[in-house]
Amino acid sequence: MIVVDTCIIVHLFNATDLTFQAQHLLELDSDWRVPTTWREEYANVLAKLYRKNLCNAQDVLHLYQQTCKDLQNREHKVDTKDALECALEYQISAYDAHFVTLALAFDTKLITEDTEVLKKCPKTAISMRKFFE
């Protein structure tokens, strides 16, 4: 079991330069966990893609619905107070702290490509490349 952040979800469900690695990650460990807050972050990424004319509205809505369906049984509620305490301790965003808090609760790793989280939470967060080693 691993916790993945929104960055990894974006790479898995959208064509990016890291899609292959995200697919390989899923093959190696298919037991992904996410905090429920991933939905808001993912919707924000999709909205940015739309604003940059990289996706049309219909595709964005379909992709959001399909991704939510695929991850619905992997979601866990994280107490916002706990996440805020984590954010203050590690000096990361409250959104990122939800993922770190969930990984700590499950005593597992958070897989991310977020350089700030990797730097500030080295005992919990690792990159896909490090996971593959």
N, CA, C and O atoms as CSV, one atom per row, in Angstrom:
chain,resi,resn,atom,element,x,y,z
A,1,MET,N,N,0.836,-1.179,0.000
A,1,MET,CA,C,0.000,0.000,0.000
A,1,MET,C,C,0.883,1.246,0.000
A,1,MET,O,O,1.882,1.325,0.715
A,2,ILE,N,N,0.487,2.212,-0.820
A,2,ILE,CA,C,1.164,3.500,-0.874
A,2,ILE,C,C,0.118,4.604,-0.941
A,2,ILE,O,O,-1.021,4.382,-1.352
A,3,VAL,N,N,0.525,5.784,-0.533
A,3,VAL,CA,C,-0.281,6.983,-0.723
A,3,VAL,C,C,0.316,7.711,-1.919
A,3,VAL,O,O,1.534,7.862,-2.017
A,4,VAL,N,N,-0.533,8.157,-2.816
A,4,VAL,CA,C,-0.073,8.939,-3.969
A,4,VAL,C,C,-0.725,10.310,-3.907
A,4,VAL,O,O,-1.860,10.453,-3.453
A,5,ASP,N,N,-0.001,11.304,-4.365
A,5,ASP,CA,C,-0.582,12.647,-4.349
A,5,ASP,C,C,-1.209,12.980,-5.697
A,5,ASP,O,O,-1.160,12.182,-6.632
A,6,THR,N,N,-1.780,14.134,-5.781
A,6,THR,CA,C,-2.495,14.561,-6.984
A,6,THR,C,C,-1.565,14.598,-8.186
A,6,THR,O,O,-1.991,14.322,-9.308
A,7,CYS,N,N,-0.326,14.930,-7.969
A,7,CYS,CA,C,0.662,14.960,-9.056
A,7,CYS,C,C,0.742,13.591,-9.734
A,7,CYS,O,O,0.759,13.511,-10.962
A,8,ILE,N,N,0.791,12.535,-8.960
A,8,ILE,CA,C,0.873,11.180,-9.512
A,8,ILE,C,C,-0.429,10.826,-10.230
A,8,ILE,O,O,-0.409,10.200,-11.289
A,9,ILE,N,N,-1.539,11.222,-9.659
A,9,ILE,CA,C,-2.845,10.967,-10.285
A,9,ILE,C,C,-2.916,11.656,-11.645
A,9,ILE,O,O,-3.383,11.070,-12.622
A,10,VAL,N,N,-2.455,12.887,-11.700
A,10,VAL,CA,C,-2.442,13.623,-12.974
A,10,VAL,C,C,-1.607,12.868,-14.007
A,10,VAL,O,O,-2.016,12.726,-15.159
A,11,HIS,N,N,-0.453,12.393,-13.597
A,11,HIS,CA,C,0.410,11.672,-14.539
A,11,HIS,C,C,-0.210,10.353,-14.992
A,11,HIS,O,O,-0.010,9.936,-16.133
A,12,LEU,N,N,-0.956,9.698,-14.116
A,12,LEU,CA,C,-1.568,8.425,-14.501
A,12,LEU,C,C,-2.729,8.627,-15.475
A,12,LEU,O,O,-2.844,7.899,-16.461
A,13,PHE,N,N,-3.575,9.596,-15.208
A,13,PHE,CA,C,-4.814,9.743,-15.968
A,13,PHE,C,C,-4.754,10.769,-17.102
A,13,PHE,O,O,-5.737,10.951,-17.819
A,14,ASN,N,N,-3.615,11.436,-17.270
A,14,ASN,CA,C,-3.436,12.421,-18.327
A,14,ASN,C,C,-2.119,12.126,-19.034
A,14,ASN,O,O,-1.162,11.678,-18.403
A,15,ALA,N,N,-2.065,12.368,-20.306
A,15,ALA,CA,C,-0.841,12.121,-21.062
A,15,ALA,C,C,0.205,13.176,-20.694
A,15,ALA,O,O,0.085,14.345,-21.061
A,16,THR,N,N,1.233,12.737,-19.963
A,16,THR,CA,C,2.331,13.622,-19.563
A,16,THR,C,C,3.649,12.896,-19.810
A,16,THR,O,O,3.672,11.744,-20.242
A,17,ASP,N,N,4.732,13.589,-19.530
A,17,ASP,CA,C,6.045,12.965,-19.680
A,17,ASP,C,C,6.309,11.895,-18.622
A,17,ASP,O,O,7.271,11.137,-18.742
A,18,LEU,N,N,5.475,11.824,-17.596
A,18,LEU,CA,C,5.648,10.824,-16.537
A,18,LEU,C,C,4.517,9.792,-16.498
A,18,LEU,O,O,4.398,9.046,-15.526
A,19,THR,N,N,3.704,9.742,-17.522
A,19,THR,CA,C,2.591,8.785,-17.544
A,19,THR,C,C,3.098,7.343,-17.489
A,19,THR,O,O,2.548,6.522,-16.756
A,20,PHE,N,N,4.126,7.036,-18.248
A,20,PHE,CA,C,4.659,5.678,-18.246
A,20,PHE,C,C,5.120,5.271,-16.845
A,20,PHE,O,O,4.851,4.156,-16.399
A,21,GLN,N,N,5.817,6.184,-16.149
A,21,GLN,CA,C,6.282,5.885,-14.795
A,21,GLN,C,C,5.114,5.686,-13.837
A,21,GLN,O,O,5.156,4.800,-12.983
A,22,ALA,N,N,4.078,6.499,-13.970
A,22,ALA,CA,C,2.900,6.352,-13.108
A,22,ALA,C,C,2.205,5.013,-13.365
A,22,ALA,O,O,1.729,4.367,-12.431
A,23,GLN,N,N,2.150,4.604,-14.619
A,23,GLN,CA,C,1.568,3.301,-14.948
A,23,GLN,C,C,2.411,2.174,-14.355
A,23,GLN,O,O,1.872,1.194,-13.841
A,24,HIS,N,N,3.720,2.315,-14.428
A,24,HIS,CA,C,4.620,1.313,-13.853
A,24,HIS,C,C,4.448,1.258,-12.330
A,24,HIS,O,O,4.456,0.176,-11.743
A,25,LEU,N,N,4.295,2.407,-11.704
A,25,LEU,CA,C,4.056,2.467,-10.261
A,25,LEU,C,C,2.793,1.686,-9.900
A,25,LEU,O,O,2.783,0.925,-8.933
A,26,LEU,N,N,1.746,1.877,-10.671
A,26,LEU,CA,C,0.488,1.163,-10.434
A,26,LEU,C,C,0.665,-0.342,-10.604
A,26,LEU,O,O,0.066,-1.129,-9.872
A,27,GLU,N,N,1.483,-0.737,-11.564
A,27,GLU,CA,C,1.755,-2.164,-11.757
A,27,GLU,C,C,2.496,-2.761,-10.565
A,27,GLU,O,O,2.219,-3.887,-10.152
A,28,LEU,N,N,3.443,-1.996,-10.014
A,28,LEU,CA,C,4.241,-2.487,-8.890
A,28,LEU,C,C,3.453,-2.531,-7.581
A,28,LEU,O,O,3.629,-3.439,-6.769
A,29,ASP,N,N,2.589,-1.545,-7.390
A,29,ASP,CA,C,1.759,-1.498,-6.178
A,29,ASP,C,C,0.424,-0.871,-6.552
A,29,ASP,O,O,0.323,0.346,-6.708
A,30,SER,N,N,-0.586,-1.698,-6.693
A,30,SER,CA,C,-1.895,-1.203,-7.124
A,30,SER,C,C,-2.775,-0.761,-5.959
A,30,SER,O,O,-3.899,-0.304,-6.168
A,31,ASP,N,N,-2.271,-0.895,-4.737
A,31,ASP,CA,C,-3.048,-0.508,-3.565
A,31,ASP,C,C,-2.757,0.948,-3.214
A,31,ASP,O,O,-2.043,1.246,-2.257
A,32,TRP,N,N,-3.337,1.853,-4.025
A,32,TRP,CA,C,-3.136,3.280,-3.832
A,32,TRP,C,C,-4.175,3.825,-2.858
A,32,TRP,O,O,-5.335,3.413,-2.881
A,33,ARG,N,N,-3.751,4.752,-2.004
A,33,ARG,CA,C,-4.645,5.449,-1.082
A,33,ARG,C,C,-4.486,6.941,-1.290
A,33,ARG,O,O,-3.396,7.432,-1.583
A,34,VAL,N,N,-5.602,7.662,-1.132
A,34,VAL,CA,C,-5.595,9.111,-1.304
A,34,VAL,C,C,-6.538,9.749,-0.283
A,34,VAL,O,O,-7.540,9.145,0.098
A,35,PRO,N,N,-6.220,10.968,0.160
A,35,PRO,CA,C,-7.184,11.690,0.984
A,35,PRO,C,C,-8.290,12.242,0.088
A,35,PRO,O,O,-8.078,12.452,-1.107
A,36,THR,N,N,-9.445,12.471,0.651
A,36,THR,CA,C,-10.562,12.965,-0.155
A,36,THR,C,C,-10.273,14.319,-0.800
A,36,THR,O,O,-10.911,14.678,-1.790
A,37,THR,N,N,-9.337,15.060,-0.263
A,37,THR,CA,C,-9.007,16.384,-0.813
A,37,THR,C,C,-8.353,16.315,-2.183
A,37,THR,O,O,-8.203,17.346,-2.838
A,38,TRP,N,N,-7.960,15.131,-2.635
A,38,TRP,CA,C,-7.341,15.018,-3.963
A,38,TRP,C,C,-8.282,15.544,-5.046
A,38,TRP,O,O,-7.831,16.079,-6.058
A,39,ARG,N,N,-9.592,15.391,-4.831
A,39,ARG,CA,C,-10.574,15.783,-5.853
A,39,ARG,C,C,-10.491,17.273,-6.185
A,39,ARG,O,O,-10.539,17.653,-7.355
A,40,GLU,N,N,-10.366,18.110,-5.167
A,40,GLU,CA,C,-10.308,19.548,-5.400
A,40,GLU,C,C,-9.034,19.932,-6.142
A,40,GLU,O,O,-9.061,20.742,-7.069
A,41,GLU,N,N,-7.923,19.341,-5.724
A,41,GLU,CA,C,-6.666,19.636,-6.412
A,41,GLU,C,C,-6.694,19.163,-7.858
A,41,GLU,O,O,-6.225,19.862,-8.757
A,42,TYR,N,N,-7.240,17.988,-8.076
A,42,TYR,CA,C,-7.310,17.441,-9.433
A,42,TYR,C,C,-8.228,18.300,-10.308
A,42,TYR,O,O,-7.901,18.581,-11.460
A,43,ALA,N,N,-9.360,18.709,-9.769
A,43,ALA,CA,C,-10.267,19.583,-10.515
A,43,ALA,C,C,-9.561,20.887,-10.885
A,43,ALA,O,O,-9.770,21.420,-11.975
A,44,ASN,N,N,-8.740,21.392,-9.995
A,44,ASN,CA,C,-7.998,22.618,-10.274
A,44,ASN,C,C,-7.001,22.415,-11.413
A,44,ASN,O,O,-6.856,23.289,-12.268
A,45,VAL,N,N,-6.318,21.282,-11.434
A,45,VAL,CA,C,-5.381,20.974,-12.521
A,45,VAL,C,C,-6.133,20.894,-13.844
A,45,VAL,O,O,-5.689,21.453,-14.847
A,46,LEU,N,N,-7.264,20.205,-13.848
A,46,LEU,CA,C,-8.050,20.079,-15.075
A,46,LEU,C,C,-8.552,21.438,-15.557
A,46,LEU,O,O,-8.568,21.709,-16.758
A,47,ALA,N,N,-8.959,22.284,-14.625
A,47,ALA,CA,C,-9.414,23.628,-15.001
A,47,ALA,C,C,-8.276,24.425,-15.639
A,47,ALA,O,O,-8.496,25.184,-16.583
A,48,LYS,N,N,-7.062,24.248,-15.120
A,48,LYS,CA,C,-5.899,24.924,-15.710
A,48,LYS,C,C,-5.632,24.414,-17.126
A,48,LYS,O,O,-5.311,25.199,-18.018
A,49,LEU,N,N,-5.763,23.117,-17.332
A,49,LEU,CA,C,-5.574,22.560,-18.674
A,49,LEU,C,C,-6.593,23.140,-19.647
A,49,LEU,O,O,-6.272,23.433,-20.798
A,50,TYR,N,N,-7.817,23.302,-19.173
A,50,TYR,CA,C,-8.866,23.888,-20.008
A,50,TYR,C,C,-8.530,25.347,-20.348
A,50,TYR,O,O,-8.647,25.765,-21.500
A,51,ARG,N,N,-8.114,26.114,-19.336
A,51,ARG,CA,C,-7.786,27.524,-19.558
A,51,ARG,C,C,-6.621,27.696,-20.526
A,51,ARG,O,O,-6.539,28.700,-21.234
A,52,LYS,N,N,-5.718,26.713,-20.557
A,52,LYS,CA,C,-4.581,26.760,-21.479
A,52,LYS,C,C,-4.927,26.155,-22.838
A,52,LYS,O,O,-4.053,25.971,-23.685
A,53,ASN,N,N,-6.212,25.848,-23.038
A,53,ASN,CA,C,-6.698,25.254,-24.289
A,53,ASN,C,C,-6.047,23.906,-24.609
A,53,ASN,O,O,-5.847,23.567,-25.776
A,54,LEU,N,N,-5.719,23.144,-23.569
A,54,LEU,CA,C,-5.135,21.824,-23.756
A,54,LEU,C,C,-6.196,20.723,-23.696
A,54,LEU,O,O,-5.927,19.578,-24.060
A,55,CYS,N,N,-7.395,21.071,-23.239
A,55,CYS,CA,C,-8.532,20.144,-23.177
A,55,CYS,C,C,-9.801,20.950,-23.400
A,55,CYS,O,O,-9.867,22.134,-23.072
A,56,ASN,N,N,-10.808,20.289,-23.964
A,56,ASN,CA,C,-12.093,20.979,-24.057
A,56,ASN,C,C,-12.920,20.650,-22.813
A,56,ASN,O,O,-12.586,19.728,-22.069
A,57,ALA,N,N,-13.975,21.388,-22.595
A,57,ALA,CA,C,-14.784,21.260,-21.381
A,57,ALA,C,C,-15.364,19.858,-21.224
A,57,ALA,O,O,-15.363,19.297,-20.129
A,58,GLN,N,N,-15.853,19.303,-22.313
A,58,GLN,CA,C,-16.454,17.969,-22.244
A,58,GLN,C,C,-15.416,16.928,-21.815
A,58,GLN,O,O,-15.710,16.066,-20.987
A,59,ASP,N,N,-14.211,17.004,-22.372
A,59,ASP,CA,C,-13.149,16.070,-22.003
A,59,ASP,C,C,-12.748,16.230,-20.541
A,59,ASP,O,O,-12.518,15.242,-19.845
A,60,VAL,N,N,-12.666,17.472,-20.078
A,60,VAL,CA,C,-12.305,17.741,-18.686
A,60,VAL,C,C,-13.332,17.112,-17.744
A,60,VAL,O,O,-12.964,16.439,-16.781
A,61,LEU,N,N,-14.606,17.330,-18.020
A,61,LEU,CA,C,-15.650,16.787,-17.151
A,61,LEU,C,C,-15.660,15.256,-17.179
A,61,LEU,O,O,-15.821,14.612,-16.142
A,62,HIS,N,N,-15.490,14.689,-18.354
A,62,HIS,CA,C,-15.452,13.228,-18.462
A,62,HIS,C,C,-14.245,12.653,-17.713
A,62,HIS,O,O,-14.368,11.667,-16.987
A,63,LEU,N,N,-13.103,13.269,-17.895
A,63,LEU,CA,C,-11.892,12.803,-17.236
A,63,LEU,C,C,-12.027,12.883,-15.718
A,63,LEU,O,O,-11.624,11.966,-15.002
A,64,TYR,N,N,-12.592,13.976,-15.236
A,64,TYR,CA,C,-12.795,14.127,-13.796
A,64,TYR,C,C,-13.721,13.018,-13.268
A,64,TYR,O,O,-13.410,12.370,-12.268
A,65,GLN,N,N,-14.827,12.812,-13.927
A,65,GLN,CA,C,-15.776,11.790,-13.476
A,65,GLN,C,C,-15.166,10.395,-13.512
A,65,GLN,O,O,-15.364,9.611,-12.584
A,66,GLN,N,N,-14.433,10.080,-14.561
A,66,GLN,CA,C,-13.831,8.752,-14.688
A,66,GLN,C,C,-12.757,8.536,-13.623
A,66,GLN,O,O,-12.683,7.466,-13.018
A,67,THR,N,N,-11.934,9.544,-13.399
A,67,THR,CA,C,-10.879,9.428,-12.402
A,67,THR,C,C,-11.479,9.267,-11.007
A,67,THR,O,O,-11.005,8.452,-10.216
A,68,CYS,N,N,-12.514,10.038,-10.706
A,68,CYS,CA,C,-13.189,9.903,-9.410
A,68,CYS,C,C,-13.753,8.495,-9.241
A,68,CYS,O,O,-13.654,7.908,-8.164
A,69,LYS,N,N,-14.331,7.968,-10.281
A,69,LYS,CA,C,-14.881,6.609,-10.226
A,69,LYS,C,C,-13.776,5.598,-9.956
A,69,LYS,O,O,-13.945,4.685,-9.148
A,70,ASP,N,N,-12.646,5.761,-10.635
A,70,ASP,CA,C,-11.541,4.818,-10.479
A,70,ASP,C,C,-10.903,4.866,-9.091
A,70,ASP,O,O,-10.367,3.862,-8.620
A,71,LEU,N,N,-10.957,6.016,-8.442
A,71,LEU,CA,C,-10.305,6.167,-7.141
A,71,LEU,C,C,-11.269,6.171,-5.954
A,71,LEU,O,O,-10.826,6.280,-4.810
A,72,GLN,N,N,-12.550,6.057,-6.196
A,72,GLN,CA,C,-13.525,6.224,-5.118
A,72,GLN,C,C,-13.340,5.265,-3.948
A,72,GLN,O,O,-13.604,5.651,-2.809
A,73,ASN,N,N,-12.908,4.063,-4.177
A,73,ASN,CA,C,-12.728,3.103,-3.088
A,73,ASN,C,C,-11.349,3.189,-2.445
A,73,ASN,O,O,-10.996,2.356,-1.610
A,74,ARG,N,N,-10.579,4.188,-2.831
A,74,ARG,CA,C,-9.227,4.361,-2.310
A,74,ARG,C,C,-9.111,5.622,-1.450
A,74,ARG,O,O,-8.031,5.960,-0.963
A,75,GLU,N,N,-10.236,6.306,-1.273
A,75,GLU,CA,C,-10.243,7.588,-0.572
A,75,GLU,C,C,-10.407,7.399,0.937
A,75,GLU,O,O,-11.104,6.500,1.409
A,76,HIS,N,N,-9.728,8.296,1.675
A,76,HIS,CA,C,-9.814,8.282,3.137
A,76,HIS,C,C,-9.923,9.710,3.637
A,76,HIS,O,O,-9.249,10.614,3.143
A,77,LYS,N,N,-10.768,9.891,4.606
A,77,LYS,CA,C,-10.938,11.209,5.219
A,77,LYS,C,C,-9.761,11.476,6.146
A,77,LYS,O,O,-9.417,10.644,6.986
A,78,VAL,N,N,-9.156,12.628,5.988
A,78,VAL,CA,C,-8.073,13.072,6.861
A,78,VAL,C,C,-8.593,14.259,7.653
A,78,VAL,O,O,-9.149,15.196,7.080
A,79,ASP,N,N,-8.419,14.223,8.950
A,79,ASP,CA,C,-8.854,15.331,9.801
A,79,ASP,C,C,-8.066,16.586,9.429
A,79,ASP,O,O,-6.835,16.573,9.425
A,80,THR,N,N,-8.764,17.648,9.124
A,80,THR,CA,C,-8.110,18.883,8.683
A,80,THR,C,C,-7.212,19.462,9.773
A,80,THR,O,O,-6.163,20.028,9.465
A,81,LYS,N,N,-7.601,19.331,11.026
A,81,LYS,CA,C,-6.749,19.806,12.118
A,81,LYS,C,C,-5.420,19.053,12.115
A,81,LYS,O,O,-4.362,19.660,12.281
A,82,ASP,N,N,-5.470,17.744,11.929
A,82,ASP,CA,C,-4.239,16.958,11.866
A,82,ASP,C,C,-3.383,17.387,10.680
A,82,ASP,O,O,-2.162,17.499,10.796
A,83,ALA,N,N,-4.020,17.624,9.550
A,83,ALA,CA,C,-3.292,18.061,8.360
A,83,ALA,C,C,-2.683,19.442,8.580
A,83,ALA,O,O,-1.560,19.704,8.149
A,84,LEU,N,N,-3.414,20.314,9.241
A,84,LEU,CA,C,-2.893,21.656,9.513
A,84,LEU,C,C,-1.688,21.578,10.441
A,84,LEU,O,O,-0.701,22.286,10.235
A,85,GLU,N,N,-1.757,20.727,11.458
A,85,GLU,CA,C,-0.606,20.538,12.348
A,85,GLU,C,C,0.600,20.037,11.553
A,85,GLU,O,O,1.726,20.483,11.772
A,86,CYS,N,N,0.360,19.125,10.649
A,86,CYS,CA,C,1.418,18.597,9.779
A,86,CYS,C,C,1.975,19.709,8.888
A,86,CYS,O,O,3.190,19.818,8.719
A,87,ALA,N,N,1.107,20.520,8.326
A,87,ALA,CA,C,1.528,21.629,7.466
A,87,ALA,C,C,2.420,22.600,8.235
A,87,ALA,O,O,3.422,23.082,7.707
A,88,LEU,N,N,2.054,22.883,9.475
A,88,LEU,CA,C,2.853,23.790,10.291
A,88,LEU,C,C,4.193,23.167,10.661
A,88,LEU,O,O,5.225,23.838,10.639
A,89,GLU,N,N,4.172,21.875,11.002
A,89,GLU,CA,C,5.414,21.194,11.384
A,89,GLU,C,C,6.414,21.137,10.236
A,89,GLU,O,O,7.598,21.415,10.426
A,90,TYR,N,N,5.943,20.778,9.050
A,90,TYR,CA,C,6.837,20.591,7.910
A,90,TYR,C,C,6.927,21.819,7.002
A,90,TYR,O,O,7.707,21.832,6.049
A,91,GLN,N,N,6.140,22.834,7.292
A,91,GLN,CA,C,6.101,24.059,6.494
A,91,GLN,C,C,5.786,23.748,5.030
A,91,GLN,O,O,6.511,24.136,4.114
A,92,ILE,N,N,4.662,23.025,4.848
A,92,ILE,CA,C,4.151,22.681,3.525
A,92,ILE,C,C,2.706,23.158,3.442
A,92,ILE,O,O,2.133,23.595,4.439
A,93,SER,N,N,2.123,23.073,2.262
A,93,SER,CA,C,0.740,23.510,2.114
A,93,SER,C,C,-0.199,22.554,2.860
A,93,SER,O,O,0.136,21.393,3.094
A,94,ALA,N,N,-1.345,23.051,3.218
A,94,ALA,CA,C,-2.339,22.206,3.893
A,94,ALA,C,C,-2.804,21.088,2.967
A,94,ALA,O,O,-3.082,19.977,3.420
A,95,TYR,N,N,-2.889,21.382,1.668
A,95,TYR,CA,C,-3.258,20.329,0.714
A,95,TYR,C,C,-2.225,19.202,0.743
A,95,TYR,O,O,-2.581,18.030,0.864
A,96,ASP,N,N,-0.946,19.562,0.631
A,96,ASP,CA,C,0.107,18.552,0.664
A,96,ASP,C,C,0.113,17.801,1.994
A,96,ASP,O,O,0.374,16.599,2.041
A,97,ALA,N,N,-0.174,18.514,3.052
A,97,ALA,CA,C,-0.163,17.903,4.382
A,97,ALA,C,C,-1.226,16.807,4.529
A,97,ALA,O,O,-1.035,15.871,5.305
A,98,HIS,N,N,-2.322,16.908,3.808
A,98,HIS,CA,C,-3.327,15.836,3.844
A,98,HIS,C,C,-2.723,14.520,3.359
A,98,HIS,O,O,-3.000,13.466,3.930
A,99,PHE,N,N,-1.910,14.572,2.322
A,99,PHE,CA,C,-1.280,13.371,1.790
A,99,PHE,C,C,-0.226,12.829,2.755
A,99,PHE,O,O,-0.148,11.622,2.982
A,100,VAL,N,N,0.577,13.720,3.318
A,100,VAL,CA,C,1.604,13.317,4.281
A,100,VAL,C,C,0.941,12.705,5.513
A,100,VAL,O,O,1.379,11.660,5.996
A,101,THR,N,N,-0.096,13.338,6.016
A,101,THR,CA,C,-0.810,12.839,7.192
A,101,THR,C,C,-1.386,11.450,6.940
A,101,THR,O,O,-1.319,10.579,7.808
A,102,LEU,N,N,-1.950,11.245,5.760
A,102,LEU,CA,C,-2.500,9.934,5.429
A,102,LEU,C,C,-1.398,8.879,5.366
A,102,LEU,O,O,-1.574,7.771,5.873
A,103,ALA,N,N,-0.274,9.210,4.755
A,103,ALA,CA,C,0.844,8.265,4.688
A,103,ALA,C,C,1.343,7.923,6.092
A,103,ALA,O,O,1.635,6.763,6.385
A,104,LEU,N,N,1.438,8.918,6.943
A,104,LEU,CA,C,1.865,8.665,8.323
A,104,LEU,C,C,0.855,7.788,9.062
A,104,LEU,O,O,1.243,6.904,9.826
A,105,ALA,N,N,-0.425,8.026,8.840
A,105,ALA,CA,C,-1.464,7.239,9.504
A,105,ALA,C,C,-1.409,5.765,9.095
A,105,ALA,O,O,-1.669,4.877,9.906
A,106,PHE,N,N,-1.071,5.519,7.842
A,106,PHE,CA,C,-0.980,4.142,7.338
A,106,PHE,C,C,0.426,3.559,7.480
A,106,PHE,O,O,0.665,2.403,7.130
A,107,ASP,N,N,1.357,4.372,7.998
A,107,ASP,CA,C,2.750,3.948,8.140
A,107,ASP,C,C,3.296,3.438,6.809
A,107,ASP,O,O,3.868,2.352,6.721
A,108,THR,N,N,3.101,4.253,5.785
A,108,THR,CA,C,3.558,3.904,4.444
A,108,THR,C,C,4.191,5.122,3.805
A,108,THR,O,O,4.276,6.183,4.425
A,109,LYS,N,N,4.627,4.976,2.592
A,109,LYS,CA,C,5.264,6.075,1.866
A,109,LYS,C,C,4.251,6.873,1.057
A,109,LYS,O,O,3.251,6.342,0.574
A,110,LEU,N,N,4.538,8.150,0.926
A,110,LEU,CA,C,3.828,9.030,0.008
A,110,LEU,C,C,4.675,9.121,-1.247
A,110,LEU,O,O,5.840,9.513,-1.190
A,111,ILE,N,N,4.091,8.760,-2.379
A,111,ILE,CA,C,4.796,8.868,-3.650
A,111,ILE,C,C,4.385,10.189,-4.289
A,111,ILE,O,O,3.200,10.463,-4.480
A,112,THR,N,N,5.384,10.999,-4.614
A,112,THR,CA,C,5.136,12.324,-5.157
A,112,THR,C,C,6.295,12.757,-6.044
A,112,THR,O,O,7.408,12.241,-5.936
A,113,GLU,N,N,6.019,13.695,-6.905
A,113,GLU,CA,C,7.065,14.345,-7.685
A,113,GLU,C,C,7.196,15.809,-7.258
A,113,GLU,O,O,7.903,16.586,-7.898
A,114,ASP,N,N,6.515,16.176,-6.178
A,114,ASP,CA,C,6.551,17.532,-5.653
A,114,ASP,C,C,7.886,17.742,-4.928
A,114,ASP,O,O,8.112,17.166,-3.864
A,115,THR,N,N,8.761,18.561,-5.501
A,115,THR,CA,C,10.109,18.718,-4.948
A,115,THR,C,C,10.110,19.301,-3.539
A,115,THR,O,O,10.963,18.944,-2.726
A,116,GLU,N,N,9.176,20.182,-3.241
A,116,GLU,CA,C,9.117,20.764,-1.898
A,116,GLU,C,C,8.759,19.705,-0.864
A,116,GLU,O,O,9.374,19.640,0.200
A,117,VAL,N,N,7.773,18.879,-1.171
A,117,VAL,CA,C,7.365,17.825,-0.237
A,117,VAL,C,C,8.489,16.803,-0.089
A,117,VAL,O,O,8.760,16.333,1.016
A,118,LEU,N,N,9.136,16.463,-1.186
A,118,LEU,CA,C,10.265,15.524,-1.117
A,118,LEU,C,C,11.379,16.069,-0.228
A,118,LEU,O,O,11.997,15.325,0.534
A,119,LYS,N,N,11.626,17.356,-0.329
A,119,LYS,CA,C,12.697,17.978,0.455
A,119,LYS,C,C,12.321,18.101,1.931
A,119,LYS,O,O,13.148,17.844,2.805
A,120,LYS,N,N,11.088,18.490,2.207
A,120,LYS,CA,C,10.687,18.779,3.587
A,120,LYS,C,C,10.189,17.560,4.359
A,120,LYS,O,O,10.116,17.596,5.588
A,121,CYS,N,N,9.848,16.490,3.658
A,121,CYS,CA,C,9.316,15.284,4.311
A,121,CYS,C,C,10.070,14.037,3.834
A,121,CYS,O,O,9.445,13.094,3.350
A,122,PRO,N,N,11.394,14.017,3.962
A,122,PRO,CA,C,12.180,12.928,3.369
A,122,PRO,C,C,11.948,11.551,4.002
A,122,PRO,O,O,12.245,10.532,3.378
A,123,LYS,N,N,11.432,11.506,5.209
A,123,LYS,CA,C,11.184,10.204,5.849
A,123,LYS,C,C,9.878,9.579,5.364
A,123,LYS,O,O,9.672,8.373,5.500
A,124,THR,N,N,9.007,10.399,4.805
A,124,THR,CA,C,7.685,9.921,4.379
A,124,THR,C,C,7.518,9.944,2.874
A,124,THR,O,O,6.946,9.017,2.301
A,125,ALA,N,N,8.006,10.986,2.225
A,125,ALA,CA,C,7.774,11.183,0.793
A,125,ALA,C,C,8.967,10.724,-0.034
A,125,ALA,O,O,10.117,11.019,0.289
A,126,ILE,N,N,8.669,9.991,-1.114
A,126,ILE,CA,C,9.706,9.589,-2.055
A,126,ILE,C,C,9.177,9.767,-3.481
A,126,ILE,O,O,7.969,9.768,-3.720
A,127,SER,N,N,10.094,9.914,-4.397
A,127,SER,CA,C,9.739,10.062,-5.801
A,127,SER,C,C,9.465,8.694,-6.407
A,127,SER,O,O,9.800,7.666,-5.819
A,128,MET,N,N,8.853,8.689,-7.589
A,128,MET,CA,C,8.636,7.430,-8.291
A,128,MET,C,C,9.966,6.747,-8.572
A,128,MET,O,O,10.092,5.533,-8.414
A,129,ARG,N,N,10.952,7.523,-8.985
A,129,ARG,CA,C,12.272,6.966,-9.297
A,129,ARG,C,C,12.854,6.238,-8.087
A,129,ARG,O,O,13.371,5.129,-8.220
A,130,LYS,N,N,12.772,6.852,-6.915
A,130,LYS,CA,C,13.276,6.221,-5.690
A,130,LYS,C,C,12.466,4.965,-5.350
A,130,LYS,O,O,13.022,3.973,-4.878
A,131,PHE,N,N,11.177,5.010,-5.587
A,131,PHE,CA,C,10.334,3.843,-5.319
A,131,PHE,C,C,10.753,2.662,-6.192
A,131,PHE,O,O,10.714,1.513,-5.753
A,132,PHE,N,N,11.150,2.950,-7.421
A,132,PHE,CA,C,11.528,1.895,-8.357
A,132,PHE,C,C,12.880,1.248,-7.991
A,132,PHE,O,O,13.158,0.122,-8.403
A,133,GLU,N,N,13.713,1.959,-7.221
A,133,GLU,CA,C,15.048,1.434,-6.899
A,133,GLU,C,C,15.021,0.286,-5.916
A,133,GLU,O,O,16.072,-0.247,-5.560
